[in-house]
Amino acid sequence: MNAPSMVDLAHRRLLLFWILCGVGLVVPWLVAGLEWRPSFVGNGVSRSCSVSSIHDGDTLRAFCEGERLKVRLYCIDAPENAQRPWGHESRDHLRRITPQLIGLRIRDTDRYGRKVGEVLTAEGANLNQQMVADGQAAVYPRYCSDNTYFNLQSQAKAQGLGIWAQPGLHQTPWNYRQANR
């Protein structure tokens, strides 16, 4: 039996090297229990996330690429939960239309440390805009300059949808909060 040549040993070492590299890349995913998540590309979305909870009509918690985030929906303000029944209706509506996996386009971080962003579905639907279009949230003019939101709100008002069905502070949650401090 012949001893392995230097070339054979070099090939074996190289093969062993690549096997260890592959194991080093795959094992951490398996150990951490990570799974593949769809990539939301095309709309400038920066994060792929899974929704862990929805607190109200404009705030949710998500797990994004290993990081837990509290997210405030950009450009909108929903009635507070204390504004019954409007607050609970808004929250429940957001829960109904939000899939487990979302795309998150982060716009800013607010003074409370929450990420401010737009929530998108895999199909590209913008849930922030959907909340306004369905009359479940108002445009927050102090923090929004996007005419799309204002146009959607005008249509919801004209149709008397959700919070626009009858007047009150639920149409301007920022005024409600100010009045109840």
N, C-alpha and C positions, 0 to 999 in steps of 0.2 A: 504494500500500500504506500502510495506516494504522499509526502507531506504537502499541505496546501502551499501554493506559490504565494509570493508577496502580492501579486495582482488579485488573487482570490481573497486574501485577507483584507485588502483594501476595499473590495466590493462588498464583503460581508459587513465591514465596519460602516460603510456608507449606507447600506440597507438598514442596519441597526439604527443609525442616526436618524434616518427618515421615519422609521417606525416610531421611535421615541418622540420625534417632533409631532407626528400625527396624534399620538396618545396624549401628549401635553396640550394639544389644542382641544381635543374632544372631552377628555375627562373632567375639566372644570365645569363645562356645561352640564354634564351628566350629574355631577355631584351637587351642583347648585339647583338642579331641577328646572333649569331654564328651558323654555320652549321657543320655537320659532314663532315670531309674530309678524303679521303682514306689514309690509313697508308702505307707508302712505307717501307716494311721491307725486310730483307734478304740481302740487299747489303750494310749494314752499313749506310744507309741514316739516317741523323739525323733530318731532317726537312721536313714537308709536307707544300707546299706553293701554292699560286695562283699567276700567273704572272700578273702584272699590266701594264708593258710596256717593250718594247725592244728598246734600244737606238741604238745599232749597233750590229755587228756580234759577239761580245764577252762580251756584258754588258746588263744586264736586271735588272728590279726592280720587287720585289716580296713581297707579304704579307705572312709572315710565322708565324703561331701560335701567332697572335696578334702583330707581329713586322714587320715594313717595312724595307726591306733590299735592298741595291744596291749590285748586285752580278757580279763579274768579273769571267768569265769562266776560270777555271783552265787549264793550259797547252797550251792554244791556244792564238793566236793573229790574229785578223781579220783586213782587210784593214780599214783605217779611212774613215769616210763618205766623206771627201774631196777628196779621191782618186776615182774619178768617172771613170767608173761606178762600180768598184769593191766594194767599201764600201757599196753602197746602195744594190747591189746584195747580198752581204754577210748578211747584216741586214735583208733584205726581206726573204732570205732563212731561217734564224733563226726564223723569225716570222712564216713562213709556217710550220716548223717542230715542233714548241713548242706548246704543249697542254696547256690549261688553268691551269690545276692542274699538278704540278711537284713535284718530290722529289729532295731535295738539300743535297748533301754530302759536307759539309763545310770542307775545307782543311786549310784555313788560313784567316787572315785579312791583306789587303795590306796597304801601306803607306798612301793611301787616305781614309782609313776607310771602304773600300768595302770588303764584304765577298768574298773570292776566293773559288769557289766550282765547283763540277760536277753536272750537271743538268740531271736528269733521268726522264723517263716517267713511268707510272704505269706498263707498259709492261717490264720495265727494260732497255730500250734503253738509251744509254749514248749520250746526244746531243752534248757534247763537242767533242767526238770522231766522231760523225756523221758529224759535221761541217768540220772536217779535211778530213774525207773519201770522202765527196762531193766536196772537193776542194774549200771550202768557207772560210777557215781559215788555217793559217800556225801553225805549232808547235812552241811554244815560247821556244827555247832551254835554255835560261837563267833561266827559271822557270819550266822546265819539264825534268824529268828523266825517264818517263814511256815509255818503248819501244813500247808499243801498239800504241801510238800516232805517233811515228816516222815511224812505219811500214805502218800505214794508209796513212801517208803523201807520202811515197814512191810510194804506189799504185796510189794515186791521181795524182802525178806528171807523172808517167808512162802512165797514161790514158789521160793526158792533161786536167784534169777537172778544172773548175772554174778559180781560180787565176793562175793555172799552164798552162792555154791555151796560154799565151804569157808572156814573161819576163818583169820585172819591179819592182819598189819598192813596189807594192801591194803584192808581194810575201814575203816581209820582212817589215811589218808595223813598227817595232821598228826602222829600218833604215830610213824610211820615216819621222817618228816623229823627229828623231835626225836631219835630213837634213832640216826640216822646223821649227826649233826653232828660 
